[in-house]
Amino acid sequence: MNEQIKNYFENLRINSENDATKLSRGTLEAYWTYEFNLNHNSSEFECNELPWTTDMSDFVKTMREAGVETIAITETSTALLENLHKLAAQGCSIDGLCTITRPDIWGNAKEYPAIRIRLN
C-alpha cells in the first residue's frame, strides 16, 4: 500500500472522526477494507468483505479516489457472484485468480485464494 492510499484514508478518518454519518456506507466499507489491510499486512490490497450491492458504487468511487488500482477479493460469501457483476457494472474488470499472503492468527505467513479485480 503506497503513501497516497494511506494519506487518503487517514484524511478520511480525521475528517469524519467526530461524525461518521458524514460518510456513505460504501465509503465506510472502503475505509474498513483499508483498516483490514493495515492490521493484517496483506501482500496486496485485500478485500475480505465486499459491501452490499447497493453500496458498491460509493465503495468503488472511494477506492479509485484513494488511488487503489486493484483489489484482491478473498471473500467467500454466497453473494460473491452478484458482487462481481456489480463491480463489472462500475467499470471494473476481473484481472484473474491469485493468492495473497498474510499472517494467520499465530503470525505465520499463509496464502489465501483470491480474485484480483482491476478498478480501471
Disulfide bonds with the S-S distance in Angstrom:
none
